């Protein structure tokens, strides 16, 4: 069911209503001020770009997200929380693990607590 915007001509209050297409202008709600609301077109909400700021690195004015990204990349800066994790090479000392398992098995055999299946 489509979502329509209705607006009060008296106080300017805006409300969203669900209506079938055929009934979009029927029985429109009455505002708290007593005026009947009318269907209106409101533009979609668009996220604003970032507020401009002066760079603490070189003092230049940065006015958009793309300038911000380029500026950080140019100066080799990574924002905390936005950095990509670097893959780590996992090194497992396999020989020392094998030796530890062998020593544990030998100790269990010596105590008589090791059973082979």
Buried (B, 14 or more C-beta within 10 A) or exposed (E): EEEBBBBBEEEEBEEEBEBEEEEEEEEBEEBEEEBEBEEEEEEEEEEEEEEEEEBEEEEEEBEEEEBBEEBBEEEEEEEEEEEEEEEEEEEEEEEEEEEEEEEEEEEEEEEEEEEEE
